[in-house]
Amino acid sequence: MATTPFTSLPEALRWLDSHVDFESSMPSRRALPTLDRMRELVDLLGHPEQAFPSIHVTGTNGKGSTAAMITALLGANGLSVGTYTSPNLSRVNERISRNAEPITDESFTELLSALSLLEPLLSERPTRFELLTAAAFKWFADEAVDAGVIEVGLGGTWDCTNVVDADVSVVTNISFDHTEVLGPTLEGIASDKAGIIKAGSRAVIGETDLALVEVLCSRAAEAGAVEVWVLGTEFDCTANRLAVGGRMVDLRTPRAIYEEVFVPLRGAHQGTNAACALAAAEAFFGAPLDEAVVDEGFDAVSVPGRLEVVGRHPLCLLDGAHNVAGMEALASAIIEEFAVAGSGVAVVGMLTGRDPSAMLAPLRRTGIELVVACAPNSPRAMSNDVVAEAARSLGFSALVADSVTEAVTVARSRTPDDGLLVVAGSLYVVADARAFILEGAPRV
């Protein structure tokens, strides 16, 4: 507990990190799901989440990329945009940004100081993620942003971001992830994520499985959404071609057609994310966007750690794929966009709760021969030995490293100059590898 404002961001972050962090130690299930703590917190703050219109983004994969695209499109249309995302790659400041610029240390310290002084008034101690979410809402309100783009942390219905009454709700897709919390079926996961859809809002659905679309649309109708736009019906990515440094796509929304739009992100799945983002922006404005605005917006998009090239000899690729669907998308991208003459090596680390064999299996079709297994820097890390054994059972050669930096060093030594080095399995692994490769030091 703090009784005086913090004098530095490190001091404030020590207080923040003293709170329960479900990102580091995921609960096995939600025994008594509730938004009561978050509602009490925003009530004490004067309901900053009501100070700006918002777009709320959930889904199993693609949330971060879609949120970044929406932010860029709204910004290109002249709005000041606050964006809240998770997790971060290097600094926690990245989670809270305005016009794609992270919150300053000074502002962040002030916000956490204010929250620390309010904490004794709460009936129950908040979690770390609840405090970060409250900080984001308060800063967006203080900065008088024109719009907020809010990425769900986990699920939807009971995620603490769900105190927002969003104008537009986006569900990118549904696949298996966090089943220990969200439940064992895709229909259950879809129902949970659809909980962000509110009365009077517009819902943008990027899922295409008809059974799951039915669940999502049914929940949207129950919530009182005024419109529901579904990928392949009301909006779509009608052409998706490989381009230098990204994709060249044709996009269709309920009110317009946009041809030959360059999206500077790699992977065919980014075409679908782009379609969701553009539909969300159109739903937000209630009108189509000018073609020049669309081009300017997409051109400004950058999402580090998602199919990011950070080296050329050998070709070094970082991707935050952390579930089976993500690894499938990574494998497809490697085959389409990153064919190399030499052999491939993958640095892979995972969190517990994953099926390592199912996660690694998509890489079998990419030409990767060696897996260097490491443990993410997280209390939820899966043993590197378990990952290595799964790799061997699939026919890969496998080595074990004691850290991400050691794994990258070993992998580099085993990758020929004309080969491919891939880092994947967890954003924690990608973050540490990225810092080591680009800065020569591990992330702190």
N, C-alpha and C positions, 0 to 999 in steps of 0.2 A: 504494500500500500504506500502511496506517495502522499505527502502532505504539502509539498511545495513543488513548483514546476521543475521539470528536468532541465539540466544545464547543457546537455548534449544529446545527440541522437543515440550514440551507443548506450548511454544511461537509460534513455527511454525504451530502447529495444530490449534491454535486460529485463525491465519491468514487463514489457509485452510478452517476452518469452517465458516468463514465470507462470503464465496461464496455460491451461490445458490446451494442447495442440493436437487436434484429431488428424491433421495432415501427417504428423509424425507417428502417431499411435492410433490408427483407425480402430474404432470400437467394433466389436464382433457383430453387433446389431443395434438398432435403435429401440431401446427398451420402452422409453416414454418420449416419443418425438414431440417437440414443442418449440414454438417461436416466442414463448413468453419472455425469456431473457432478452431477446433482441427487441421485442416490442417495448419492454420497459426501458431499455437503453435509448432507443430513438425517441421515446416519449420525454425522457429527461433532457435530451438534446433539442427538443422543440420540433421534432419530426422533420429533419433535414431532407429525408428521402422524398418528401412531398414538394420540395422547392423547385423541382425541375422535371420535365417530362422524360420518360426513360424507355429504353429498349432492353428487354431482359433476355438473355441468351443461355440456353441449356442444350444438352445433347451428350452422347457418349464420346464422340470425337468431333474435332473441328470447331469447338467453342471459341478457342483463342484466336484462330485465324479468322473466323467469321466476325468476331467482335472487333478485331483490328480493321477489317474491311468496312464494317459499318461505321466505325469511328472516322475512317478516312473519307468515306462518302459524305457523311454529315458535315465534316470539316470543309470539304471542297465546296459544299453548298453554302458556306459562310457561317456555320454555327461554331460556337465554342463548346467543345465536347469533353465531358469527364468520362473516363473509362476505368472500370474496376475489373481486374483479372487476377487469376491465380493458376499455378504457383508462379514464383519469380525465378529467373535464371541466375541472376547475380546478386541484386540488391532488392530488399523488400520494397523499396520506394517504387520499383517498376509496377507494382500492383495498382497503384493509384496515380493516374496521369490526367493531364489536361492538354488537349490537342497533341497527344502522343508524347508529351514531355513529362517525365516522372515528377512527382512532388519533391520539392526541395527538402533538404535535411532540416532546415529551420522551421518550415511549415509543418513537417511531419512531427518534429519534436514538440511544437506547440499543441498540436492535436492530441498527441499521446499524453501530454501533461494535463490537458483539460479532461481527458477520459479518466486518468488516474485519480483526479480530484472528485469525479462523479462516482467512481466505483463504490465508495462506502455507502452511497445512497441506494444501491441496488440490493434486491432481496437475495440474489444469488450471484456468485462470481461468474463473470462472462468468460467465454473461451477466447483464445487468441484470434481465431477467425472472426468471431463476432466483433471484437474490438477493431480489427482492421476494416471490417465492413462499415462499422459506425464511423470510423475515421474518414473513410472514403465519402460517405454520404455528407458528413459535416463539411468536408473541404469543398465538395462540389457546390454545396449550398452557399458557403462563404465566398467562393469564387464566382458565384452567379452564372454557372454554366447554362447554356441554352438547352442541353440535352445530356443525359447520362446513358452510357452503354454498360450494362451490368452483367458480368459473367457469373453464372451459378458456380458455387464451389463443388457441391455434390448433390446429385439428384435434382430436386426442384421443390416439391411440396414443403419439405421441412428444412430446406437450406435457409440459412439466416438472411440471405439476400432477398428472400421472398416476402419481406415486409414492404417492398416496393409495389406500387400499383401501376404496372407498366402499360404504356400505350400500345406497345408491340411486344409480343412474346415469340421467341424463335426457338424451335426444337430442331437441331441440325440433323440428328439421326439417333437410332437406338441400336445398341448391341450390348453384349455382356460385359459388365465392368462393375466393380464394387458390389457384387452379388451378396456379400456378407452383410451389407447394410440395406441395399435397395431391394433385395429379394432374388429368388432363383430363376424367375421367368422374364422373358422379354416384355410380355404384356404388363407385368407388374412394374418393370422399370419404366416403360412408356407411361403408365398411369402416374407414377411418381413424378416424372419430369413434366408431364402436362399440368401439374399443379401450379405452375407459374402463370398459367393463362387466366386472366382476370375478366370480370364483367366489363363490357364496353370496349375491350381491347381487340386488336387484330392479331391473329395467330399465323405464323409462317412455319410450315412443316416441311423439313427436308428429308424425312423418311419416305421410303417408297414401298416397303412391305405392306401389302393391303390390310393384313390383320392388325398390324401396329398402327397404320394410318387410321383404321376404324376406331381403335382405342383412343388415339389422340384427338380425333374429331369429336368423338362422343364426350370426352372430358371437356373439350372446348365449348361444346354446346351446353353442357351442364353448368359451366362457369359463366356463360352469358356473353361469349365473344361475339362481336358483331360481324366479323368476317374470318374465314379460315382459308388460307391459301396453301395448297399442297403442291410439292414438286412434281412436275410431270403433267399437271393439270392447269392450275392458275399461273404457274411460273416454271421456268426450266432453263437448263443449260443445253442449248440445241446443237452446239458444235464446240468441240474441245480439242484443240490441236497443240502439239508440242511447239514451243517457240524458244528462242535463245533467252535463257534466264527466267523462263516461266511458261505461261500458257496463253494462247490466243483463243478467246471464247466468244461465242454468240449467246446472248442472254435474252430471254423473253420474260416480261412481267405482265400483270393484268392490263397495263395501260400502254406498253411500248415494247419495241424490239431494239436491241442494241447489238450491232454487229462488229466483229473484229475488235473486241476489247482486250487489251493486254493486261494480264494479271501477273505481276512479278514474283510469283510463288510457284514452286515446283510440285509436281504430282497432279495426276488427273483429277483427284478428289477435290483439288482447290477450285475446279470449275463449278462443282456443286456448291461449295461454300460461297463462291462469288454470287451464284444465283440466289442463295438464301439471303446474303447480305444486301444485294440490290433490291430484292423484294421487301426486305425489312425497312430499308430506307424509303422506298416508295410508299409503303404502308404508313410510315411515320409522317411523311409529308402530305399524304393523301393525293399525290400527283406524281407523274413521271419526272425523272431527273433529266436535266439537259445533258446531251451527249458529251459536251466538253467537261461538265462536272464529273460525269462517270469516269471518263478517261483520266482526269486529274486525280480523282479519288483513288482509283485502283493503282495508279502509277506511284502513289505515295506509300503503299502498304509494305510493311516489313515485319516479318514474324521470325525472330531469331530462334534457332533450335528446332525448326520444323523443315526438314529436307534442306538444311543450310550447308552450303559448300564452304569449308574453312581451310582447304588446302588442295593443291593440284598435283603434286608429285611425291607420293601417290595422291589420287583423288580422295579427299577426306570429307565424309558426309555425316552430319549430325541430324538425328531425328528423334523427337520425343515420343515416338510410338511406345505405348505402355500397356496395350491390350492386344488381343488377337486381331481385331479389325484394323487397328493401327499398324500392326506388323504386316498385315496383308497389303495395305495401301503402300507401305514402305517398299515391300518386295516388288509390287507392280511398278513403282516409280523407278527402282533400280534397273529393272529390265527395260523399261521404255526410254529412260533418260540418261542412265549412267553406265552404259555398257563400256567395259574397258578390256584391253588386251590381256592384262595380267590377272593373277588370282585375287580373290577377295578375302578379307579378314574382318570379323565383326567383334567389337567390344560390347558386351551385353551384361547388364545388371538389372535386377528386378526387385520389386517389393513383394512381400508375402501376399498370399491370396491369388497369385497368378498361377497358371498352369504352364510351367517352363517349356514343356514339349510342344504344346499348342502354340505358344508364343514364338518359338524358334522355327517351327515347321515351315512357315512361308519363306524363310530365307534359303531353304533347300533349292529352290528354283532360280536363285539369283547368281549362282556361281561362287558364292562364299564357301570356302573350304575349312577355315579355322575360326573357332569362337574362343575369344579370351574372356573368361567369366570373372566378374568382379562384383562386389557388394556395394549398393548405393550407400551414401552417407546419410542413413536414416535408421531409426529404431525399428522400422518395419522392413528392413532389408532382408531379402532372401539370401541364404548361404550361397557363396560363389561355387562351392562344391556341388550343390544341388543343380545349379544352372549348367555347370560343366558336364555333369552326368547325363542330364537331359540332352545336351548337345551331342555327346558321344552316342547315345541311344538312337539318334536320328542319322548318324553317319558322318557327323562333323568330326574333325580333330578338335581337341579342346585343351586349353591351358587355364590355370587358375592364377589370378593376381590378387594381391592383398589390398589394393586400392585402385581407384579409377585412374590416377596418374600413372601408376605402375602398369595397369592394363593397356593404356594408350601407348606407353613407351615400348612395351613388349610387342604390341600389335604393329606399331610403326616398323620395328626391326624385322617383322615377318612379312611385311607388305612390299612387293616390288614397286619400283617407281611408276610402272604402267598398270598398277593394280588399284584396288578399291579398299579403303578403310572406312567402315561404317560403325557409328556409335549409336546405340539404341537401347530400348527396354525400360527406361525410366528418365523422367526429366531431371531427377537428381544426378544421374550418371551423365547426362548430356551437359548439365550446368558445369559440373566439375571438369569434364573433358574440354568443354569450350574455353573455360578460363585457362586451363593448362596449355591448350594448343595456341590460343590467340595471345595470351599474356605471359606464358611460361611459368605460371604459378597456379596452384589449386585455388578453387573458390573458397572464400571465407564468409 
